[in-house]
Amino acid sequence: MVVAVMGGHGLERYDPEFARVARISRTLTRLGFLMVSGGGPGAMEAGNRGAADAGGSSIGLNIVLPHEQAPNAYVTPGLCFNFHYFGIRKMHFLMRAKAICCFPGGFGTLDELFETLTLIQTRKVHPVPVLLFGREYWERVIDFRFLADEGVIDDRDLDLFRFAETAEEAWKMILRFHGAD
């Protein structure tokens, strides 16, 4: 089962959050999941590194940009794919992923998250569990409750995602979602 790792490229290797993403990816890989990331640095690298540390394979869906984002060294050779357009890259994430693990990030991460939620909300893709790691971060960045209270999203849209902190929580939520618990 493929799990997509989304998150910011600015996360440094010495940051505790990098270690957390790698640990979660490593655990999910050991549990039998195949990790797919954007293939770049930061949280994406941590996701691929965790899979490599666990002895698993991982996919990198790299975006070609003029000023950054070479594929990270932990993407499994032969499983790195380069994309010119963000939209096509996101489509490939969503075609394969049976779960999304979204870690703190900036505009790119928010774009991926909101497009994923919109496509699930409008039934343009099959629903998958969308897990937001770091509740405190996400609730500061996006006031989902406010959006529902304002009527710009429906209350039931708050069920399109869940907050998670650990790989074990994520694993249970993914299995429950897919009816395998």
Protein Blocks (a to p, Z undefined) as FASTA:
>chain_A
ZZdddddfklcfklmklmmmmmmmmmmmmnopacddehiahjllmmmmmmmmnopacddd
ddddfkgoiadfkbcghiaccdfbfklmmmmmmmmpgbdcdddddfklmmmmmmmmmmmm
nopaccdddddehjllmmmmpcfklmmmnopacfklmmmpccdfbfklmmmmmmmmnopZ
Z
